[in-house]
Each structure stands twice: as C-alpha cells, then as structure tokens.
C-alpha cells in the first residue's frame, strides 16, 4: 500500500508562483516514476508533468512547458512541481501519481499508467 500526500496548494494572483510537494510513504519503491495531473472545474483530469524514477527523464504538457518544473528527491521519497507565471486557467485540483513498476527512464502521461494517487491539492489563480 502506497500513500501519497500533496501539499503546497493555495490561492495566488496571476503571474505568481507556487510549489507543490508530494510525499510518498508505505510500500514504495524508489524505482517509481511519478507524475502530476490536474482537474479543473467541469473538466477531465489532464496530464501536467512526469519524471522517471532515475530523474533523468521528464515530460511536460504543452501548457506547462517553460513555466512548470518537476523534480524529485529520492532520499525523501518526494516529488515537486514548481509552478511559475501562473494563469487563471491553471486553476484546478492537482493530483500526484506514482507508478510502481516503471523502468529506469520511463515516464507516462496517461492516467491509466499510474496505480497510486494522492488526494489532491487545490490551486486557485485569481485574475
């Protein structure tokens, strides 16, 4: 059993920054790719960013490229999402996800590729 706990969400003005954290605990493995997804009001859950368990491979949605940075600290079993230049359309619940069977450089952008999910963190960007 894996537990994922997100933190760092909140309310920020347009152009501001936030850093989300996701701490993994339980039957985790350091060889776990992790990702961030988000779900806005009335929208489907969508991919934001992902990082391989080695940290050598990252992937971003077009909407996140150039503004968001995903990173991880395997010693702390924690993944981060630094979000800069935030826009109102970034408003959503952000979910951390973990894949327990990933290879060295694997990253995934589909929800079905992840088998563990956090409870979500609300990010609200005011205009």
Phi, psi and omega in degrees: 000130180245136175245135177238128181235117177271152174208165176102358177288173179161196181254131181217153178278159176307133181092351181279184183228152173216153172236120176268145175235150177222114180259128179258141178213172181093214183279062182268163172230140178295342179271058182232118172292148181226152182216165174240134175233165177216156179223111178276168180303123178072013182242164175279158177293133183231154180289142175243304182198158178211157180219139179289164182294332178282342184082359185276342182236133174230158178216143182227147168291155180303324182292341183259340184300132178085347181240326183251148176226126176259141178210170180212153174236100185293333178295332180255002183052045185228139174242148184236154172227106176274122183243118179244165178050050185293147181237158178305327180288354174277353179300125184182170166270126182259128182246137173268142180224153184222137175247121187272000185233032186273155177272181190308312188243015185285139168224150180232150181241007181249142183299324183289350179277355182243137186249002176220139185225147172276180185275345177101151177229130182281131172238123180237125180247117182269148181268000000 
